[in-house]
């Protein structure tokens, strides 16, 4: 690996770690960078997933204050994220990447639209008494499917997670962003451990992405925790729609 390539991977990890804390689409920075440097898609995907685990941990640490009092919620939703991620990571090793190509842009676009409509949808659910501390069965199912997607590919997983959480749970958006970071860490960690145990990993890539994303996690936490809820919401919406359009154009 040349010094220039190493610098590019580190910089991509730094940017991804920062973006993941605030929105959750950092893989769309690191994964294309690895492909541009000549890494095969599956090797790039699994190395990227493992490399972003320390960054996800850094994001959770940055949002530790918002996670206070959420132990029960995290255990409930985290179990769904863990199970889904295990299924998704297994599918990655067994199926071609083309399987999800048609669905991924649509999923991210839908999550972005849901995030834009979240206040109105939340009010309607609250009027019917459908918003709960843990979100109920519909949220658990959504978290499982998002964890499955996260284990398989994971780009913009955070956009989908925060949209689901904000719609079904009655809580401050910054606290839910902390929950999102914890669930994303769960999905990345489970998938990463499976990849380490079962397939080839580029450890130099992992080290560079990890180093960058750890720093980025703290930078993103500093920025994200200070954003007012409306700005945070519309940042997620705009980035999510941009990601969906970009993937649709690139993959089709």
Buried (B, 14 or more C-beta within 10 A) or exposed (E): EEEEBBEBBBBBBBBBBBBBBBBBBBBBBBBBBBBEBEBEEBBBBBBBBBBBBBBBBBBBBBBEEBBEEBEEBBEBBBBBBBBBBBBBBBBBEEEEBEBBBEEBBEBBBBBBBBBBBBBEBBEEBEEEEBBEEBBBEEBBBBBBBBBBBBBBBBBBBBBBBBBBBBBBBBBEBBBBBBBBBBBBBBBBBBBBBBBBEEBEBBEBBBBBBBBBBBBBBBBBBEBBBEBEBEEBBEBBBBBBBBBBEBBBEEEE
